[in-house]
């Protein structure tokens, strides 16, 4: 039994080390060391194993349980970025924002259009909007050739397509400064470089050699994409930092919480899910694995009063994300 517990202790310490490494994404960019960003993809599994082993030590009446519980407090916010239970916020909603990667919208255009119109959001931010064909009465629209679209019921003051300045990449973001009830806000619609995985590429079939080759191919795709994201994050970050207006940054980041992209794009902004979300934030449902890659961040002048991942519709491989805000100091 002592040997078994020793093995579990070594395993627990190893998992703790790996989870701690994901926190380094806040400081170390992918171009210097991309493996920390790779670890962030496995955070749900790692933290689940950490919790299970901690419970085991508690049930075993071992003093080390208190050490692991205390250290585990470091991961409270990282866990809440995936699963959160906020109390109800009793404030009036002044602004409704809907973000949606409509990848399959090219096949379900009418259904997607009907869905978007039914929500009557103040601002709609779309990614992979193939054909840029959505036109709604009472809404102004701006879009990019690669599928980013912003629709709004309010006045667009200015717009800007972000030049990636990196060979082979599409525009990672679309900016619109929009006047709402006399106040101008900067909306940034984000679509970071996708990994372009097909299901067969990540499905392991039990053949050791074939599975090993698949894992190598996955890593070969992930690492260069992380490095491209670093360049795109720098461009988007500049839009946020230079904005004279409160900012809402939303879209498909193709990055999980606790990643380099999350830490650096959310810096100085509030994650609407952390403020007002309940349950799981998983927004990409094409794989049988919890993946949150769609976000809504905002300046502190805006306070999220509700956040919903709308799982009532399956119009894309992403679920729509809907956030409502109250406006401070109106």
C-alpha positions, 0 to 999 in steps of 0.5 A: 500500500505504501508503494501504491501511495508513493506512486500516486504522490509522484503522479500528483506532484507531476500533475501539479508541475504541469498545471503550474506550467500553464500559468507561465503562458501569462509571461512566456510567448509561444515564439520562445517556448510554445510547449506551455501553450500546448499544455493549456489544451489539456488543462481540463484533464490535468485539473480533474486528475489533480482534484481526484488525487486531492480527494483521495488524500483527504479520504486517506486522512493524509496531511499532504491533502492540506498542502495540495488543497492550499496549492490548488487555490492557485487554480481557482480562477483558471478553473472558473474560466472553464466552469463558473457559477456566478450569482444573479446580477440584478442590474438593468441590461443596457447593451446586448452583444451576440458573437457567433462563428457561423461556419456551417451558415453557408448551408443553413443561411436562412436558419442562421439569419432567422436566429440572429434576427430573433435576438435583436442584439445591439451588436452582432459579431460573426466569424467565418461568415462565408459570403458575408451575405447577412443583411437585416433591416435596421442594421448597418454592416461592415465586413472583411473578405475573409468572413468577419462581419459586424452588424449593429442597430446603432451608428458606426463612427469608423471602421478598420480591417486589421492587416495581419502583416504576416504572410499567408494569414487572413485578417485576424480582426475587424474594428468598428467604433459604434455610438450607442445612446450617445457613447462611443464603444470600440468593438473588435471582432476576432478570428485568430488563425484556425488549426484546420483540423479534421476529425479523422486527424485527431481520432486515435484508432488504437494502432500504436504506430498510426496514433503516434504519427497522428500525434506528431502531425497534430503537434506540427500544426499546433506549434506554428499556429501558436506562433502566428497567434502571437503576431496577431495578438500583438496587432489586436492588443494595440487596438485595445491599448490605443482605444479612446473608447471603452472596448468590447473584444469578442469572437473566436480566438481558436485558443483555450482559457489559460493560454498565451492568447487568453492572458494577453488579449484579456489583459485589462479587460473583464471576461464576461463569463467570469463576471456573470456566467453559469455552468460550462463555457464550452462553445466548440462542440464538434469534438467530444472534449470540453473546448472554450474558444469563443469569448466576450471581453469588455472594459471595466466601464461595462459590467456584464449582467448575463452571459449565455452559451446558447446550446439550444441551436446547432447551426454551426460547430460553435454555439452562439455566445450572448452577453448583456451589459449594464453601462457604468457612469452613464 
